[in-house]
Amino acid sequence: MDPNRLLADVNVPEIIGPGVKPAGNGVAALEKIVGQVIGVLTIFAVIWFAIQIILAGYSYINSQGDEKNMAAARSRLTNGVLGLTIVIVAVGLGSLIATLAGITNVLDINALFTQMGL
């Protein structure tokens, strides 16, 4: 008896059930989710650093000439401006790379919130 012939005659049942045969493209779904998360985090980062800049200015005004408080407020202001600059440059570079790769509407905020159902 030929062992290859034995394997060829085996009848393997089809596996069925939820999640076994996903309907749709998993890579596209993951890309959509990652894009939405990055978009929302970018919005939160811009808001966060803008608030930090405002609070640093308020601290600077209320330092009343105290060198230690003025240095802390100046450091906080520098960190806020630097963080905001990094976020803006990162979004710009990401948009440039996406445009060069042929991806359109990468920064469409309206489409982002529409896809999220908001």
Backbone atoms as SQL, in Angstrom:
CREATE TABLE atoms (id INTEGER PRIMARY KEY, chain TEXT, resi INTEGER, resn TEXT, atom TEXT, x REAL, y REAL, z REAL);
INSERT INTO atoms VALUES
  (1, 'A', 1, 'MET', 'N', 0.846, -1.179, 0.000),
  (2, 'A', 1, 'MET', 'CA', 0.000, 0.000, 0.000),
  (3, 'A', 1, 'MET', 'C', 0.895, 1.247, 0.000),
  (4, 'A', 2, 'ASP', 'N', 0.585, 2.200, -0.857),
  (5, 'A', 2, 'ASP', 'CA', 1.369, 3.420, -1.034),
  (6, 'A', 2, 'ASP', 'C', 0.955, 4.448, 0.028),
  (7, 'A', 3, 'PRO', 'N', 1.915, 4.950, 0.853),
  (8, 'A', 3, 'PRO', 'CA', 1.548, 5.926, 1.891),
  (9, 'A', 3, 'PRO', 'C', 1.025, 7.241, 1.304),
  (10, 'A', 4, 'ASN', 'N', 1.482, 7.660, 0.144),
  (11, 'A', 4, 'ASN', 'CA', 0.975, 8.886, -0.472),
  (12, 'A', 4, 'ASN', 'C', -0.486, 8.742, -0.874),
  (13, 'A', 5, 'ARG', 'N', -0.847, 7.584, -1.274),
  (14, 'A', 5, 'ARG', 'CA', -2.235, 7.327, -1.654),
  (15, 'A', 5, 'ARG', 'C', -3.159, 7.367, -0.439),
  (16, 'A', 6, 'LEU', 'N', -2.674, 6.929, 0.699),
  (17, 'A', 6, 'LEU', 'CA', -3.473, 6.973, 1.927),
  (18, 'A', 6, 'LEU', 'C', -3.798, 8.417, 2.315),
  (19, 'A', 7, 'LEU', 'N', -2.819, 9.314, 2.213),
  (20, 'A', 7, 'LEU', 'CA', -3.048, 10.723, 2.562),
  (21, 'A', 7, 'LEU', 'C', -3.984, 11.396, 1.575),
  (22, 'A', 8, 'ALA', 'N', -3.947, 10.984, 0.340),
  (23, 'A', 8, 'ALA', 'CA', -4.803, 11.599, -0.672),
  (24, 'A', 8, 'ALA', 'C', -6.263, 11.228, -0.474),
  (25, 'A', 9, 'ASP', 'N', -6.538, 10.086, 0.141),
  (26, 'A', 9, 'ASP', 'CA', -7.908, 9.638, 0.336),
  (27, 'A', 9, 'ASP', 'C', -8.553, 10.187, 1.609),
  (28, 'A', 10, 'VAL', 'N', -7.808, 10.910, 2.422),
  (29, 'A', 10, 'VAL', 'CA', -8.361, 11.441, 3.673),
  (30, 'A', 10, 'VAL', 'C', -9.325, 12.567, 3.343),
  (31, 'A', 11, 'ASN', 'N', -10.510, 12.497, 3.902),
  (32, 'A', 11, 'ASN', 'CA', -11.530, 13.523, 3.697),
  (33, 'A', 11, 'ASN', 'C', -11.496, 14.484, 4.888),
  (34, 'A', 12, 'VAL', 'N', -11.006, 15.697, 4.691),
  (35, 'A', 12, 'VAL', 'CA', -10.909, 16.691, 5.754),
  (36, 'A', 12, 'VAL', 'C', -12.172, 17.537, 5.735),
  (37, 'A', 13, 'PRO', 'N', -12.893, 17.561, 6.853),
  (38, 'A', 13, 'PRO', 'CA', -14.116, 18.377, 6.872),
  (39, 'A', 13, 'PRO', 'C', -13.781, 19.865, 6.858),
  (40, 'A', 14, 'GLU', 'N', -14.709, 20.660, 6.339),
  (41, 'A', 14, 'GLU', 'CA', -14.527, 22.106, 6.294),
  (42, 'A', 14, 'GLU', 'C', -14.779, 22.686, 7.679),
  (43, 'A', 15, 'ILE', 'N', -13.900, 23.561, 8.101),
  (44, 'A', 15, 'ILE', 'CA', -14.048, 24.205, 9.404),
  (45, 'A', 15, 'ILE', 'C', -14.925, 25.437, 9.220),
  (46, 'A', 16, 'ILE', 'N', -15.992, 25.492, 9.994),
  (47, 'A', 16, 'ILE', 'CA', -16.911, 26.623, 9.897),
  (48, 'A', 16, 'ILE', 'C', -17.147, 27.197, 11.283),
  (49, 'A', 17, 'GLY', 'N', -17.583, 28.415, 11.333),
  (50, 'A', 17, 'GLY', 'CA', -17.885, 29.063, 12.598),
  (51, 'A', 17, 'GLY', 'C', -17.552, 30.534, 12.526),
  (52, 'A', 18, 'PRO', 'N', -17.954, 31.277, 13.564),
  (53, 'A', 18, 'PRO', 'CA', -17.673, 32.716, 13.545),
  (54, 'A', 18, 'PRO', 'C', -16.182, 32.982, 13.663),
  (55, 'A', 19, 'GLY', 'N', -15.690, 33.849, 12.832),
  (56, 'A', 19, 'GLY', 'CA', -14.291, 34.235, 12.883),
  (57, 'A', 19, 'GLY', 'C', -13.362, 33.352, 12.083),
  (58, 'A', 20, 'VAL', 'N', -13.845, 32.217, 11.588),
  (59, 'A', 20, 'VAL', 'CA', -12.983, 31.326, 10.833),
  (60, 'A', 20, 'VAL', 'C', -12.743, 31.870, 9.436),
  (61, 'A', 21, 'LYS', 'N', -13.808, 32.344, 8.810),
  (62, 'A', 21, 'LYS', 'CA', -13.695, 32.943, 7.491),
  (63, 'A', 21, 'LYS', 'C', -14.107, 34.407, 7.595),
  (64, 'A', 22, 'PRO', 'N', -13.152, 35.276, 7.897),
  (65, 'A', 22, 'PRO', 'CA', -13.533, 36.684, 8.062),
  (66, 'A', 22, 'PRO', 'C', -14.023, 37.286, 6.756),
  (67, 'A', 23, 'ALA', 'N', -15.055, 38.082, 6.885),
  (68, 'A', 23, 'ALA', 'CA', -15.600, 38.773, 5.713),
  (69, 'A', 23, 'ALA', 'C', -14.951, 40.140, 5.628),
  (70, 'A', 24, 'GLY', 'N', -14.172, 40.383, 4.634),
  (71, 'A', 24, 'GLY', 'CA', -13.532, 41.680, 4.463),
  (72, 'A', 24, 'GLY', 'C', -12.023, 41.559, 4.519),
  (73, 'A', 25, 'ASN', 'N', -11.393, 42.670, 4.326),
  (74, 'A', 25, 'ASN', 'CA', -9.945, 42.727, 4.303),
  (75, 'A', 25, 'ASN', 'C', -9.450, 43.180, 5.666),
  (76, 'A', 26, 'GLY', 'N', -8.760, 42.317, 6.372),
  (77, 'A', 26, 'GLY', 'CA', -8.272, 42.636, 7.707),
  (78, 'A', 26, 'GLY', 'C', -7.215, 43.719, 7.713),
  (79, 'A', 27, 'VAL', 'N', -6.389, 43.758, 6.687),
  (80, 'A', 27, 'VAL', 'CA', -5.336, 44.771, 6.607),
  (81, 'A', 27, 'VAL', 'C', -5.952, 46.161, 6.442),
  (82, 'A', 28, 'ALA', 'N', -6.983, 46.259, 5.624),
  (83, 'A', 28, 'ALA', 'CA', -7.644, 47.552, 5.424),
  (84, 'A', 28, 'ALA', 'C', -8.323, 48.014, 6.704),
  (85, 'A', 29, 'ALA', 'N', -8.919, 47.071, 7.441),
  (86, 'A', 29, 'ALA', 'CA', -9.564, 47.428, 8.704),
  (87, 'A', 29, 'ALA', 'C', -8.532, 47.903, 9.729),
  (88, 'A', 30, 'LEU', 'N', -7.400, 47.221, 9.804),
  (89, 'A', 30, 'LEU', 'CA', -6.336, 47.624, 10.721),
  (90, 'A', 30, 'LEU', 'C', -5.774, 48.982, 10.330),
  (91, 'A', 31, 'GLU', 'N', -5.592, 49.209, 9.040),
  (92, 'A', 31, 'GLU', 'CA', -5.098, 50.493, 8.561),
  (93, 'A', 31, 'GLU', 'C', -6.059, 51.617, 8.936),
  (94, 'A', 32, 'LYS', 'N', -7.342, 51.349, 8.809),
  (95, 'A', 32, 'LYS', 'CA', -8.356, 52.350, 9.148),
  (96, 'A', 32, 'LYS', 'C', -8.319, 52.674, 10.639),
  (97, 'A', 33, 'ILE', 'N', -8.213, 51.646, 11.481),
  (98, 'A', 33, 'ILE', 'CA', -8.189, 51.849, 12.930),
  (99, 'A', 33, 'ILE', 'C', -6.937, 52.613, 13.347),
  (100, 'A', 34, 'VAL', 'N', -5.790, 52.218, 12.821),
  (101, 'A', 34, 'VAL', 'CA', -4.529, 52.893, 13.165),
  (102, 'A', 34, 'VAL', 'C', -4.565, 54.348, 12.705),
  (103, 'A', 35, 'GLY', 'N', -5.100, 54.595, 11.532),
  (104, 'A', 35, 'GLY', 'CA', -5.216, 55.965, 11.034),
  (105, 'A', 35, 'GLY', 'C', -6.109, 56.819, 11.919),
  (106, 'A', 36, 'GLN', 'N', -7.210, 56.247, 12.384),
  (107, 'A', 36, 'GLN', 'CA', -8.115, 56.984, 13.260),
  (108, 'A', 36, 'GLN', 'C', -7.461, 57.276, 14.605),
  (109, 'A', 37, 'VAL', 'N', -6.757, 56.302, 15.152),
  (110, 'A', 37, 'VAL', 'CA', -6.086, 56.506, 16.439),
  (111, 'A', 37, 'VAL', 'C', -5.020, 57.593, 16.323),
  (112, 'A', 38, 'ILE', 'N', -4.238, 57.558, 15.262),
  (113, 'A', 38, 'ILE', 'CA', -3.199, 58.573, 15.064),
  (114, 'A', 38, 'ILE', 'C', -3.827, 59.954, 14.891),
  (115, 'A', 39, 'GLY', 'N', -4.921, 60.025, 14.142),
  (116, 'A', 39, 'GLY', 'CA', -5.595, 61.307, 13.956),
  (117, 'A', 39, 'GLY', 'C', -6.124, 61.892, 15.255),
  (118, 'A', 40, 'VAL', 'N', -6.757, 61.063, 16.067),
  (119, 'A', 40, 'VAL', 'CA', -7.304, 61.534, 17.344),
  (120, 'A', 40, 'VAL', 'C', -6.184, 61.925, 18.294),
  (121, 'A', 41, 'LEU', 'N', -5.123, 61.133, 18.357),
  (122, 'A', 41, 'LEU', 'CA', -3.996, 61.471, 19.228),
  (123, 'A', 41, 'LEU', 'C', -3.306, 62.758, 18.791),
  (124, 'A', 42, 'THR', 'N', -3.259, 63.013, 17.500),
  (125, 'A', 42, 'THR', 'CA', -2.672, 64.258, 17.009),
  (126, 'A', 42, 'THR', 'C', -3.502, 65.457, 17.456),
  (127, 'A', 43, 'ILE', 'N', -4.813, 65.328, 17.367),
  (128, 'A', 43, 'ILE', 'CA', -5.690, 66.421, 17.808),
  (129, 'A', 43, 'ILE', 'C', -5.513, 66.666, 19.300),
  (130, 'A', 44, 'PHE', 'N', -5.476, 65.588, 20.091),
  (131, 'A', 44, 'PHE', 'CA', -5.278, 65.740, 21.532),
  (132, 'A', 44, 'PHE', 'C', -3.922, 66.356, 21.854),
  (133, 'A', 45, 'ALA', 'N', -2.881, 65.981, 21.103),
  (134, 'A', 45, 'ALA', 'CA', -1.549, 66.529, 21.347),
  (135, 'A', 45, 'ALA', 'C', -1.510, 68.023, 21.068),
  (136, 'A', 46, 'VAL', 'N', -2.132, 68.467, 19.988),
  (137, 'A', 46, 'VAL', 'CA', -2.154, 69.898, 19.671),
  (138, 'A', 46, 'VAL', 'C', -2.901, 70.662, 20.758),
  (139, 'A', 47, 'ILE', 'N', -4.032, 70.140, 21.188),
  (140, 'A', 47, 'ILE', 'CA', -4.803, 70.797, 22.259),
  (141, 'A', 47, 'ILE', 'C', -3.996, 70.823, 23.548),
  (142, 'A', 48, 'TRP', 'N', -3.343, 69.705, 23.892),
  (143, 'A', 48, 'TRP', 'CA', -2.559, 69.618, 25.127),
  (144, 'A', 48, 'TRP', 'C', -1.422, 70.647, 25.131),
  (145, 'A', 49, 'PHE', 'N', -0.665, 70.723, 24.045),
  (146, 'A', 49, 'PHE', 'CA', 0.461, 71.649, 24.017),
  (147, 'A', 49, 'PHE', 'C', 0.006, 73.101, 23.961),
  (148, 'A', 50, 'ALA', 'N', -1.128, 73.369, 23.336),
  (149, 'A', 50, 'ALA', 'CA', -1.669, 74.733, 23.350),
  (150, 'A', 50, 'ALA', 'C', -2.054, 75.131, 24.770),
  (151, 'A', 51, 'ILE', 'N', -2.670, 74.228, 25.506),
  (152, 'A', 51, 'ILE', 'CA', -3.022, 74.508, 26.903),
  (153, 'A', 51, 'ILE', 'C', -1.757, 74.711, 27.744),
  (154, 'A', 52, 'GLN', 'N', -0.719, 73.910, 27.486),
  (155, 'A', 52, 'GLN', 'CA', 0.532, 74.064, 28.227),
  (156, 'A', 52, 'GLN', 'C', 1.173, 75.433, 27.970),
  (157, 'A', 53, 'ILE', 'N', 1.088, 75.905, 26.739),
  (158, 'A', 53, 'ILE', 'CA', 1.643, 77.218, 26.421),
  (159, 'A', 53, 'ILE', 'C', 0.863, 78.312, 27.144),
  (160, 'A', 54, 'ILE', 'N', -0.455, 78.202, 27.167),
  (161, 'A', 54, 'ILE', 'CA', -1.281, 79.197, 27.865),
  (162, 'A', 54, 'ILE', 'C', -0.992, 79.185, 29.354),
  (163, 'A', 55, 'LEU', 'N', -0.908, 77.995, 29.958),
  (164, 'A', 55, 'LEU', 'CA', -0.620, 77.906, 31.388),
  (165, 'A', 55, 'LEU', 'C', 0.790, 78.401, 31.718),
  (166, 'A', 56, 'ALA', 'N', 1.736, 78.166, 30.825),
  (167, 'A', 56, 'ALA', 'CA', 3.090, 78.667, 31.047),
  (168, 'A', 56, 'ALA', 'C', 3.119, 80.198, 31.015),
  (169, 'A', 57, 'GLY', 'N', 2.373, 80.774, 30.084),
  (170, 'A', 57, 'GLY', 'CA', 2.282, 82.237, 30.049),
  (171, 'A', 57, 'GLY', 'C', 1.639, 82.793, 31.306),
  (172, 'A', 58, 'TYR', 'N', 0.611, 82.126, 31.790),
  (173, 'A', 58, 'TYR', 'CA', -0.045, 82.544, 33.036),
  (174, 'A', 58, 'TYR', 'C', 0.919, 82.435, 34.218),
  (175, 'A', 59, 'SER', 'N', 1.697, 81.352, 34.268),
  (176, 'A', 59, 'SER', 'CA', 2.686, 81.190, 35.342),
  (177, 'A', 59, 'SER', 'C', 3.773, 82.255, 35.258),
  (178, 'A', 60, 'TYR', 'N', 4.149, 82.604, 34.046),
  (179, 'A', 60, 'TYR', 'CA', 5.176, 83.622, 33.860),
  (180, 'A', 60, 'TYR', 'C', 4.687, 84.983, 34.344),
  (181, 'A', 61, 'ILE', 'N', 3.415, 85.276, 34.058),
  (182, 'A', 61, 'ILE', 'CA', 2.849, 86.549, 34.506),
  (183, 'A', 61, 'ILE', 'C', 2.750, 86.578, 36.031),
  (184, 'A', 62, 'ASN', 'N', 2.372, 85.457, 36.629),
  (185, 'A', 62, 'ASN', 'CA', 2.194, 85.402, 38.083),
  (186, 'A', 62, 'ASN', 'C', 3.476, 85.134, 38.857),
  (187, 'A', 63, 'SER', 'N', 4.606, 85.044, 38.182),
  (188, 'A', 63, 'SER', 'CA', 5.859, 84.788, 38.895),
  (189, 'A', 63, 'SER', 'C', 6.313, 85.994, 39.716),
  (190, 'A', 64, 'GLN', 'N', 5.817, 87.166, 39.403),
  (191, 'A', 64, 'GLN', 'CA', 6.082, 88.409, 40.140),
  (192, 'A', 64, 'GLN', 'C', 7.572, 88.681, 40.316),
  (193, 'A', 65, 'GLY', 'N', 8.368, 88.361, 39.293),
  (194, 'A', 65, 'GLY', 'CA', 9.785, 88.690, 39.319),
  (195, 'A', 65, 'GLY', 'C', 10.654, 87.678, 40.033),
  (196, 'A', 66, 'ASP', 'N', 10.079, 86.639, 40.599),
  (197, 'A', 66, 'ASP', 'CA', 10.866, 85.604, 41.271),
  (198, 'A', 66, 'ASP', 'C', 11.622, 84.796, 40.207),
  (199, 'A', 67, 'GLU', 'N', 12.943, 84.771, 40.327),
  (200, 'A', 67, 'GLU', 'CA', 13.773, 84.129, 39.303),
  (201, 'A', 67, 'GLU', 'C', 13.476, 82.638, 39.167),
  (202, 'A', 68, 'LYS', 'N', 13.230, 81.959, 40.287),
  (203, 'A', 68, 'LYS', 'CA', 12.972, 80.523, 40.247),
  (204, 'A', 68, 'LYS', 'C', 11.655, 80.226, 39.519),
  (205, 'A', 69, 'ASN', 'N', 10.614, 80.983, 39.848),
  (206, 'A', 69, 'ASN', 'CA', 9.317, 80.788, 39.186),
  (207, 'A', 69, 'ASN', 'C', 9.368, 81.192, 37.717),
  (208, 'A', 70, 'MET', 'N', 10.134, 82.263, 37.414),
  (209, 'A', 70, 'MET', 'CA', 10.256, 82.680, 36.021),
  (210, 'A', 70, 'MET', 'C', 10.999, 81.626, 35.195),
  (211, 'A', 71, 'ALA', 'N', 12.026, 81.021, 35.767),
  (212, 'A', 71, 'ALA', 'CA', 12.780, 79.976, 35.062),
  (213, 'A', 71, 'ALA', 'C', 11.897, 78.746, 34.824),
  (214, 'A', 72, 'ALA', 'N', 11.080, 78.380, 35.819),
  (215, 'A', 72, 'ALA', 'CA', 10.182, 77.233, 35.656),
  (216, 'A', 72, 'ALA', 'C', 9.140, 77.523, 34.577),
  (217, 'A', 73, 'ALA', 'N', 8.582, 78.732, 34.572),
  (218, 'A', 73, 'ALA', 'CA', 7.586, 79.102, 33.570),
  (219, 'A', 73, 'ALA', 'C', 8.222, 79.161, 32.183),
  (220, 'A', 74, 'ARG', 'N', 9.437, 79.680, 32.089),
  (221, 'A', 74, 'ARG', 'CA', 10.137, 79.750, 30.808),
  (222, 'A', 74, 'ARG', 'C', 10.427, 78.347, 30.275),
  (223, 'A', 75, 'SER', 'N', 10.816, 77.446, 31.163),
  (224, 'A', 75, 'SER', 'CA', 11.069, 76.066, 30.767),
  (225, 'A', 75, 'SER', 'C', 9.781, 75.396, 30.288),
  (226, 'A', 76, 'ARG', 'N', 8.695, 75.640, 30.994),
  (227, 'A', 76, 'ARG', 'CA', 7.403, 75.063, 30.598),
  (228, 'A', 76, 'ARG', 'C', 6.943, 75.623, 29.252),
  (229, 'A', 77, 'LEU', 'N', 7.169, 76.907, 29.045),
  (230, 'A', 77, 'LEU', 'CA', 6.814, 77.526, 27.773),
  (231, 'A', 77, 'LEU', 'C', 7.656, 76.954, 26.629),
  (232, 'A', 78, 'THR', 'N', 8.946, 76.789, 26.875),
  (233, 'A', 78, 'THR', 'CA', 9.829, 76.209, 25.861),
  (234, 'A', 78, 'THR', 'C', 9.407, 74.790, 25.517),
  (235, 'A', 79, 'ASN', 'N', 9.092, 73.989, 26.540),
  (236, 'A', 79, 'ASN', 'CA', 8.656, 72.612, 26.306),
  (237, 'A', 79, 'ASN', 'C', 7.338, 72.562, 25.537),
  (238, 'A', 80, 'GLY', 'N', 6.420, 73.463, 25.848),
  (239, 'A', 80, 'GLY', 'CA', 5.143, 73.505, 25.141),
  (240, 'A', 80, 'GLY', 'C', 5.300, 73.867, 23.674),
  (241, 'A', 81, 'VAL', 'N', 6.116, 74.875, 23.404),
  (242, 'A', 81, 'VAL', 'CA', 6.350, 75.293, 22.014),
  (243, 'A', 81, 'VAL', 'C', 7.102, 74.201, 21.261),
  (244, 'A', 82, 'LEU', 'N', 8.079, 73.587, 21.903),
  (245, 'A', 82, 'LEU', 'CA', 8.835, 72.512, 21.263),
  (246, 'A', 82, 'LEU', 'C', 7.926, 71.311, 20.960),
  (247, 'A', 83, 'GLY', 'N', 7.074, 70.944, 21.905),
  (248, 'A', 83, 'GLY', 'CA', 6.149, 69.829, 21.686),
  (249, 'A', 83, 'GLY', 'C', 5.176, 70.114, 20.553),
  (250, 'A', 84, 'LEU', 'N', 4.633, 71.316, 20.521),
  (251, 'A', 84, 'LEU', 'CA', 3.706, 71.698, 19.453),
  (252, 'A', 84, 'LEU', 'C', 4.411, 71.691, 18.100),
  (253, 'A', 85, 'THR', 'N', 5.644, 72.153, 18.074),
  (254, 'A', 85, 'THR', 'CA', 6.419, 72.149, 16.836),
  (255, 'A', 85, 'THR', 'C', 6.680, 70.723, 16.354),
  (256, 'A', 86, 'ILE', 'N', 7.019, 69.835, 17.275),
  (257, 'A', 86, 'ILE', 'CA', 7.278, 68.443, 16.907),
  (258, 'A', 86, 'ILE', 'C', 6.020, 67.797, 16.336),
  (259, 'A', 87, 'VAL', 'N', 4.863, 68.053, 16.955),
  (260, 'A', 87, 'VAL', 'CA', 3.608, 67.467, 16.463),
  (261, 'A', 87, 'VAL', 'C', 3.289, 67.993, 15.067),
  (262, 'A', 88, 'ILE', 'N', 3.442, 69.285, 14.856),
  (263, 'A', 88, 'ILE', 'CA', 3.129, 69.871, 13.548),
  (264, 'A', 88, 'ILE', 'C', 4.078, 69.356, 12.472),
  (265, 'A', 89, 'VAL', 'N', 5.365, 69.262, 12.788),
  (266, 'A', 89, 'VAL', 'CA', 6.337, 68.750, 11.816),
  (267, 'A', 89, 'VAL', 'C', 6.065, 67.269, 11.521),
  (268, 'A', 90, 'ALA', 'N', 5.724, 66.493, 12.536),
  (269, 'A', 90, 'ALA', 'CA', 5.436, 65.069, 12.325),
  (270, 'A', 90, 'ALA', 'C', 4.212, 64.879, 11.431),
  (271, 'A', 91, 'VAL', 'N', 3.181, 65.669, 11.655),
  (272, 'A', 91, 'VAL', 'CA', 1.986, 65.575, 10.812),
  (273, 'A', 91, 'VAL', 'C', 2.315, 66.005, 9.386),
  (274, 'A', 92, 'GLY', 'N', 3.098, 67.055, 9.247),
  (275, 'A', 92, 'GLY', 'CA', 3.487, 67.516, 7.914),
  (276, 'A', 92, 'GLY', 'C', 4.319, 66.481, 7.167),
  (277, 'A', 93, 'LEU', 'N', 5.291, 65.876, 7.848),
  (278, 'A', 93, 'LEU', 'CA', 6.103, 64.847, 7.199),
  (279, 'A', 93, 'LEU', 'C', 5.272, 63.608, 6.863),
  (280, 'A', 94, 'GLY', 'N', 4.379, 63.240, 7.764),
  (281, 'A', 94, 'GLY', 'CA', 3.505, 62.103, 7.492),
  (282, 'A', 94, 'GLY', 'C', 2.620, 62.352, 6.294),
  (283, 'A', 95, 'SER', 'N', 2.102, 63.569, 6.202),
  (284, 'A', 95, 'SER', 'CA', 1.270, 63.943, 5.064),
  (285, 'A', 95, 'SER', 'C', 2.077, 63.944, 3.766),
  (286, 'A', 96, 'LEU', 'N', 3.298, 64.447, 3.829),
  (287, 'A', 96, 'LEU', 'CA', 4.158, 64.465, 2.646),
  (288, 'A', 96, 'LEU', 'C', 4.472, 63.049, 2.174),
  (289, 'A', 97, 'ILE', 'N', 4.824, 62.182, 3.100),
  (290, 'A', 97, 'ILE', 'CA', 5.140, 60.796, 2.747),
  (291, 'A', 97, 'ILE', 'C', 3.903, 60.095, 2.193),
  (292, 'A', 98, 'ALA', 'N', 2.738, 60.349, 2.800),
  (293, 'A', 98, 'ALA', 'CA', 1.498, 59.732, 2.311),
  (294, 'A', 98, 'ALA', 'C', 1.161, 60.232, 0.908),
  (295, 'A', 99, 'THR', 'N', 1.377, 61.513, 0.661),
  (296, 'A', 99, 'THR', 'CA', 1.111, 62.061, -0.668),
  (297, 'A', 99, 'THR', 'C', 2.060, 61.462, -1.698),
  (298, 'A', 100, 'LEU', 'N', 3.334, 61.317, -1.338),
  (299, 'A', 100, 'LEU', 'CA', 4.298, 60.713, -2.254),
  (300, 'A', 100, 'LEU', 'C', 3.980, 59.236, -2.504),
  (301, 'A', 101, 'ALA', 'N', 3.362, 58.583, -1.519),
  (302, 'A', 101, 'ALA', 'CA', 2.992, 57.171, -1.666),
  (303, 'A', 101, 'ALA', 'C', 1.675, 57.001, -2.407),
  (304, 'A', 102, 'GLY', 'N', 0.977, 58.112, -2.664),
  (305, 'A', 102, 'GLY', 'CA', -0.262, 58.031, -3.424),
  (306, 'A', 102, 'GLY', 'C', -1.509, 57.947, -2.572),
  (307, 'A', 103, 'ILE', 'N', -1.397, 58.186, -1.280),
  (308, 'A', 103, 'ILE', 'CA', -2.553, 58.162, -0.383),
  (309, 'A', 103, 'ILE', 'C', -3.128, 59.567, -0.332),
  (310, 'A', 104, 'THR', 'N', -4.407, 59.695, -0.649),
  (311, 'A', 104, 'THR', 'CA', -5.034, 61.008, -0.659),
  (312, 'A', 104, 'THR', 'C', -5.871, 61.206, 0.596),
  (313, 'A', 105, 'ASN', 'N', -6.143, 62.452, 0.913),
  (314, 'A', 105, 'ASN', 'CA', -6.987, 62.845, 2.047),
  (315, 'A', 105, 'ASN', 'C', -6.515, 62.244, 3.370),
  (316, 'A', 106, 'VAL', 'N', -5.227, 62.273, 3.615),
  (317, 'A', 106, 'VAL', 'CA', -4.709, 61.681, 4.841),
  (318, 'A', 106, 'VAL', 'C', -5.040, 62.553, 6.059),
  (319, 'A', 107, 'LEU', 'N', -5.249, 63.845, 5.862),
  (320, 'A', 107, 'LEU', 'CA', -5.542, 64.735, 6.977),
  (321, 'A', 107, 'LEU', 'C', -6.972, 65.262, 6.940),
  (322, 'A', 108, 'ASP', 'N', -7.892, 64.513, 6.375),
  (323, 'A', 108, 'ASP', 'CA', -9.282, 64.938, 6.283),
  (324, 'A', 108, 'ASP', 'C', -9.974, 64.665, 7.615),
  (325, 'A', 109, 'ILE', 'N', -10.083, 65.688, 8.461),
  (326, 'A', 109, 'ILE', 'CA', -10.650, 65.539, 9.802),
  (327, 'A', 109, 'ILE', 'C', -12.134, 65.184, 9.725),
  (328, 'A', 110, 'ASN', 'N', -12.855, 65.750, 8.785),
  (329, 'A', 110, 'ASN', 'CA', -14.280, 65.459, 8.654),
  (330, 'A', 110, 'ASN', 'C', -14.498, 63.982, 8.345),
  (331, 'A', 111, 'ALA', 'N', -13.706, 63.430, 7.444),
  (332, 'A', 111, 'ALA', 'CA', -13.828, 62.008, 7.116),
  (333, 'A', 111, 'ALA', 'C', -13.436, 61.141, 8.304),
  (334, 'A', 112, 'LEU', 'N', -12.471, 61.598, 9.092),
  (335, 'A', 112, 'LEU', 'CA', -12.051, 60.859, 10.279),
  (336, 'A', 112, 'LEU', 'C', -13.202, 60.698, 11.253),
  (337, 'A', 113, 'PHE', 'N', -13.897, 61.798, 11.555),
  (338, 'A', 113, 'PHE', 'CA', -14.989, 61.729, 12.509),
  (339, 'A', 113, 'PHE', 'C', -16.208, 61.027, 11.916),
  (340, 'A', 114, 'THR', 'N', -16.408, 61.140, 10.602),
  (341, 'A', 114, 'THR', 'CA', -17.513, 60.436, 9.953),
  (342, 'A', 114, 'THR', 'C', -17.301, 58.934, 10.008),
  (343, 'A', 115, 'GLN', 'N', -16.083, 58.468, 9.777),
  (344, 'A', 115, 'GLN', 'CA', -15.774, 57.047, 9.842),
  (345, 'A', 115, 'GLN', 'C', -15.924, 56.503, 11.253),
  (346, 'A', 116, 'MET', 'N', -15.666, 57.341, 12.246),
  (347, 'A', 116, 'MET', 'CA', -15.793, 56.904, 13.636),
  (348, 'A', 116, 'MET', 'C', -17.248, 56.909, 14.093),
  (349, 'A', 117, 'GLY', 'N', -18.120, 57.493, 13.307),
  (350, 'A', 117, 'GLY', 'CA', -19.531, 57.529, 13.660),
  (351, 'A', 117, 'GLY', 'C', -19.881, 58.690, 14.565),
  (352, 'A', 118, 'LEU', 'N', -19.061, 59.720, 14.585),
  (353, 'A', 118, 'LEU', 'CA', -19.341, 60.878, 15.451),
  (354, 'A', 118, 'LEU', 'C', -19.984, 61.994, 14.670);
